[in-house]
Structures are given as C-alpha cells and as structure tokens.
C-alpha cells in the first residue's frame, strides 16, 4: 500500500463513527484502542491494522531512533534541551521525556496489535476473505513482535501484556518477565506472523514473510544464536526482491521504497516525519539538536572508510548535519526499520562467530564494495568481528543501531567508557513505577 498510514486520531474517529453518534461525541483518551464492538467488519478491521502501523510510526518518527543514536558515539547533543543532554551523557533520569515517550508509545503499539489479534478473528464479513484476514493478523503479530523486541533491547525484560485493555496507564497483575522470556514472546509472535503473512509483494511498508524472517535474523543475532541468525538472514538475502542499491544514497532519496528496504514506514504531506527537524540547522528550519560527532564526520569523509556514505552529511565546519530524514524537503522521508544491508552484516557477524571467516569477509565486503571501499584486510576472528562492528557503525550511522549494537556485544564499556552495566538499560518511567505495584525499576535507577 503506497498511501501513508492514517493518524490514530483519524482511525479512532472512523471507528467510533461506525459504532454510534453517541460514542463519537464521547471524549476518547489517547490510549483508547479499538474494541470488540468497533472491529466488526472488513473496513474497521483494515482501519485497525492501519492504526497499528501508525502507532509504530509514533515511536519511530523521533523518540526511539534518538535513543539508538545520541546515547552512543556517532551523534552528539547540540542544543539547550536537557532531555537530550541527559541521553548524550548517559545520565538518564526516570522522567526523561524521550525515554518515557518511547516506552509508553511502544506499549500503545502493543495494545493496538492486541486488539487486532483479539477481535479480527471474530469478524464475519464476506468482504474480508480468509486470505486478507490472515494477512491482517500476521501484520499484527509482526508489529507486536517488533514492539516487544524494541522494549527488550532497550529496557530488558518487560511486562508481557497479550490482551487488549482499555486503560494502558497500568498493567496491574503482570510481573516483569526476564529478557529471555521477552525474547521468547518475540519469537512466538514472529513464528505466527511468518505463517500468516503472504509471500512478498511489491510494497515495502507492510509486513510480509521476508519481513518476519529479517526481524527473526536480528533476534537470533541478539540472542547469540549464530546458526539461526545466519539461516534467516540467508533466506532474506536469497529473495531476489531485495538488492543493495548503488550509489549508497539511493536508498534514502526519493522515490522511496527501493529494493534496499525490507521494511520502511511511509509518510506523506498530511502525515509528516518531523524527525529531520532535530538534524537540520536553523538556516534550513531545523533545531540542530542532533549532530554528527567529529569522529564520525572524519570517518564519513575518509574515502577509505566512508566511501560514498559521505552522502549522509552536508554542510561544513561547525555546521555539518545529517540529511538522512529530509532529502525530499517535504518531511515525507520514511523511517528505515530494516534494510537488506543489515541482513548481510547480520550474516557476516553470525558466520564470523562460527569461524566461517571467508564467508563472513565476503558478506562484509559486499557492503564495503557498494560504498566504494576496498575489501577488508581482517583475517582473524577478532579482527573480523571488530571490522563488522565498525562497518555497522558507518553503514547505519543515523539509524537506531549503534547503541543497541554496543550493548548486545557488551562493548559499551570499552567503546563509550560506560563501565557501569546498570546504565546499559534505560529506566522504566517513574510514572509507571508509581502507578503499578507489579513493575520494578531497572537496577541503578
């Protein structure tokens, strides 16, 4: 589907109108989700899954990618807003508005997916075929898997809410799961999603079988299940629908949905991606709150390291800025969730961990060659793993990868000097701790 996702407020208005004028006139809180009485036919089922994608947009259009970048070494704080300074210094209070927004919006996404999973199977409408119903359900399972994966890698084991609720202000009665249990739920949802989703069509902003397989490859990498990570990455790489684009900048310049994208979130002039505002200087209408670090700028501008990936930045001197999220100049650039380049580097790392060094180097060199960079000279397992880490850092410089990569590989101490492992997880929001006796805070906060 090439149209942008409908904003949640539009979805709720549509759904409520379909129920009754009385309900339309009621004030509906932001956390209210479709219920059994509002997902009743084909049109409301379709609206509900579009609204669920919109929830993913809400946390990927700013807060979550900010957590994955400014907390590491590629991006620095360049402004006056304390919430960004706290992240940049890895001194995050429990009421930091960015971590709170990400955490709570992810749970809203989960609740929306839960509603689809609970109520769409009950719809009996000849216009909603079994094939379409399975597709909608598969998408909901995928989105719930993505949301719990993003919670797990950011906050550790979390409360597993698997049924829709009318009030997300508390999740009382549910204790926090371990990280392994949280990832087990992600795997269960991805397994279900892959069974239900269709084989790949032309669209790249809706989940399909390969999308589920790609996220599963990432999940196995995080869990250090190297053979599985390699196998699932290979399935996606082998799909001829996905190819690296050349030159590098082609994947983030219009027209979007290139062969590079396994999953991206689409925006439009009526549904804008405003994340660019944090990256662009005031002369271009931005806040310039997030800025490439000097070290990253040097790497990107070094032909032997960055190659054509220097296209990620513009400007000069003290006003070098990232251009990934507004190349169209209309605030309609996508959020890039999964690219085929990641699958090559997942497979490279998984192979290196299994001492398949020649194959690992081949995958790494595929990414380097696309960027116009010479083949790696790394020839030992340790050197190759470090080279893959460095390549990830450059290839996904402004995407939500670097912080999470350093934490999962336990390298955040060595690279960032963040030796207190308590701070490798974000704090559970203070408001959630206060309102729910069943949720406990992460150590150190």
Residue pairs with C-beta under 8 A, 6 or more apart in sequence:
1 203
1 205
1 206
2 203
2 205
2 257
2 266
3 266
3 268
4 266
4 267
4 268
4 270
4 271
5 50
5 51
5 53
5 54
5 57
5 265
5 266
5 271
6 14
6 47
6 50
6 51
6 54
6 271
7 54
7 271
8 30
8 51
8 54
8 55
8 58
11 34
11 47
11 48
11 50
11 51
11 54
12 28
12 32
12 34
12 51
13 24
14 44
14 47
15 34
15 38
15 39
15 44
15 47
15 48
15 51
16 23
16 24
16 26
16 28
16 38
17 24
18 38
18 40
18 41
18 43
18 44
19 37
19 38
30 108
31 108
31 111
31 167
31 168
31 169
32 166
33 108
33 111
33 112
33 114
33 115
33 164
33 165
33 166
34 44
34 47
34 48
34 51
34 112
34 115
34 116
34 119
35 115
35 119
35 164
35 166
36 118
36 119
36 122
38 44
38 48
39 45
39 48
39 115
39 116
39 119
39 120
39 122
39 123
40 123
40 125
41 123
41 125
41 127
41 128
42 123
42 125
42 127
42 128
42 132
43 127
44 123
45 116
45 120
45 123
45 125
45 128
45 133
45 136
46 136
48 112
48 115
48 116
48 119
48 120
48 136
49 116
49 120
49 136
49 139
49 140
51 112
52 109
52 112
52 113
52 115
52 116
52 139
52 140
52 143
53 139
53 143
53 205
53 206
53 265
55 105
55 108
55 109
55 112
55 143
56 109
56 143
56 146
56 147
56 265
57 265
57 267
57 271
57 273
57 335
58 105
58 108
58 109
59 101
59 102
59 105
59 106
59 109
59 150
60 265
60 335
60 337
60 400
61 265
61 267
61 273
61 274
61 275
61 335
62 101
62 274
62 275
62 278
63 98
63 99
63 101
63 102
63 105
64 102
64 106
64 150
64 154
64 400
65 275
65 335
65 398
65 399
65 400
66 84
66 87
66 98
66 278
66 290
67 87
67 98
67 99
67 102
67 154
67 400
67 403
67 426
68 399
68 400
68 401
68 402
68 403
68 404
69 75
69 290
69 398
69 399
69 400
69 402
69 403
70 76
70 77
70 84
70 87
70 88
70 290
71 87
71 88
71 90
71 403
72 402
72 403
72 406
72 415
72 416
73 293
73 295
73 296
73 393
73 402
73 415
73 416
74 292
74 293
74 296
74 393
74 397
74 398
74 402
75 290
75 291
75 292
75 293
75 296
75 322
75 398
76 88
76 290
76 291
76 292
76 293
77 84
77 85
77 87
77 88
77 89
77 289
77 290
77 291
78 288
78 289
78 290
78 291
79 287
79 288
79 289
81 289
83 96
83 97
83 98
84 98
84 289
84 290
86 92
86 93
86 96
87 96
87 98
87 99
90 416
90 418
90 423
92 99
92 423
92 426
92 427
93 427
93 430
94 427
94 428
94 429
94 430
94 433
94 441
94 445
95 429
95 430
95 431
96 427
99 426
99 427
99 429
100 429
100 431
102 154
102 426
103 151
103 154
103 155
103 426
103 428
103 429
103 432
104 168
104 429
104 432
106 147
106 150
106 151
107 147
107 151
107 161
107 168
107 171
108 168
109 143
109 144
109 147
110 144
110 147
110 148
110 161
111 161
111 164
111 165
111 168
112 143
113 140
113 141
113 143
113 144
113 147
114 144
114 161
114 162
114 163
114 164
114 165
115 164
116 136
116 137
116 139
116 140
117 137
117 140
117 141
117 144
118 163
118 164
119 164
120 133
120 136
120 137
120 140
121 133
121 137
123 133
131 198
134 196
134 197
135 196
135 197
135 198
137 196
138 192
138 193
138 194
138 195
138 196
138 197
138 198
138 207
138 212
139 193
139 197
139 206
139 207
141 189
141 190
141 192
141 193
141 196
142 189
142 190
142 193
142 197
142 207
142 211
142 212
142 215
143 207
144 189
145 185
145 186
145 187
145 189
145 190
145 193
145 212
145 215
146 215
146 337
148 158
148 160
148 182
148 185
148 186
148 189
149 183
149 186
149 215
149 218
149 219
149 222
151 158
151 182
152 158
152 179
152 182
152 183
152 186
153 222
153 404
153 407
153 408
154 404
154 425
154 426
155 425
155 426
155 428
155 442
156 179
156 182
156 425
156 442
157 176
157 177
157 178
157 179
157 180
157 181
157 182
158 176
158 177
158 182
159 171
159 174
159 175
159 176
159 177
159 438
159 439
160 174
160 177
160 181
160 182
160 185
161 171
161 174
162 185
165 171
169 435
170 432
170 435
170 436
171 436
171 438
171 439
172 436
172 437
172 438
173 438
174 438
175 438
176 438
176 439
176 440
177 185
183 219
183 222
183 223
186 219
187 216
187 219
190 212
190 215
190 216
190 219
193 207
193 212
194 209
194 212
194 213
194 216
197 207
197 208
197 209
197 211
197 212
198 208
198 209
199 208
199 209
200 208
200 209
200 210
200 239
200 241
201 208
203 257
204 257
204 261
204 262
204 263
204 264
205 257
205 263
205 264
205 265
205 266
205 334
207 263
210 235
210 236
210 239
210 241
210 242
210 262
211 262
211 263
211 338
213 232
213 235
213 236
214 232
214 233
214 236
214 262
214 263
214 338
214 342
214 343
215 338
216 228
216 232
217 228
217 229
217 232
217 233
217 235
217 236
217 343
217 346
217 347
218 229
218 338
218 342
218 346
220 226
220 228
220 229
220 232
220 350
221 229
221 346
221 349
221 350
221 408
222 408
224 353
226 350
226 351
226 353
226 354
227 350
227 354
229 346
229 347
229 349
229 350
230 347
230 350
230 351
230 354
233 343
233 344
233 346
233 347
233 350
234 347
236 242
236 262
236 340
236 343
237 340
237 343
237 344
237 347
241 259
242 259
242 260
242 262
242 340
242 343
243 259
243 260
243 340
244 259
244 260
244 340
244 341
244 344
244 366
244 367
244 370
245 251
245 258
245 259
245 260
246 370
247 308
247 311
247 372
248 307
248 308
248 309
248 311
248 370
248 371
249 308
249 311
249 312
249 327
250 258
250 260
251 258
251 260
251 261
251 336
251 339
252 324
252 327
252 333
252 336
253 327
253 328
254 327
254 328
256 264
256 266
256 333
256 334
257 264
257 266
257 334
259 340
260 339
260 340
260 341
261 334
261 336
261 338
261 339
261 340
262 337
262 338
262 339
262 340
262 342
262 343
263 337
263 338
264 334
264 335
264 336
264 337
265 273
265 334
265 335
265 337
266 334
267 273
267 331
267 332
267 333
267 334
267 335
268 332
269 330
269 331
269 332
272 330
272 331
272 332
273 325
273 331
273 332
273 333
273 334
273 335
274 331
275 325
275 335
276 286
276 325
276 326
276 331
276 333
277 285
277 286
277 287
278 286
278 287
278 288
278 289
278 290
279 286
279 288
279 289
279 290
279 291
279 321
279 322
279 323
279 324
279 325
279 326
279 398
280 286
280 287
280 288
280 321
280 323
280 326
281 288
281 315
281 319
281 321
282 288
283 319
286 321
288 319
288 321
290 322
291 320
291 321
291 322
292 300
292 312
292 313
292 320
292 321
292 322
292 397
292 398
296 393
296 394
296 397
297 313
297 320
299 305
299 306
299 394
300 306
300 309
300 310
300 312
300 313
300 394
300 397
301 310
301 313
303 372
303 373
304 373
304 374
305 373
305 394
306 371
306 373
306 394
307 368
307 371
307 372
307 373
308 371
308 372
309 371
309 394
309 395
309 397
311 323
312 322
312 323
312 324
312 397
312 398
313 320
313 321
313 322
313 323
314 320
314 321
314 323
315 321
322 397
322 398
324 333
324 336
324 398
324 399
325 333
325 398
326 333
327 333
336 399
339 396
341 367
341 370
341 395
341 396
342 396
342 401
344 363
344 364
344 366
344 367
345 363
345 364
345 367
345 388
345 391
345 392
345 395
347 360
347 363
348 360
348 361
348 363
348 364
348 367
348 384
348 388
349 360
349 385
349 388
351 357
351 359
351 360
351 363
352 360
352 381
352 384
352 385
352 388
353 381
353 385
355 381
357 379
357 380
357 381
357 384
360 384
360 388
361 375
361 376
361 378
361 379
361 384
364 376
364 378
364 384
364 387
364 388
364 391
365 375
365 376
367 391
367 395
368 374
368 375
368 376
368 391
369 375
371 394
371 395
376 384
376 387
378 384
378 386
378 387
389 405
389 409
389 411
392 401
392 402
392 405
393 402
393 405
396 402
403 412
405 411
406 412
406 415
406 416
407 424
412 418
412 424
413 419
413 421
418 424
420 444
422 442
422 443
422 444
422 445
423 444
425 442
426 442
427 441
427 442
427 445
428 439
428 440
428 441
428 442
428 445
432 439
433 439
433 440
433 441
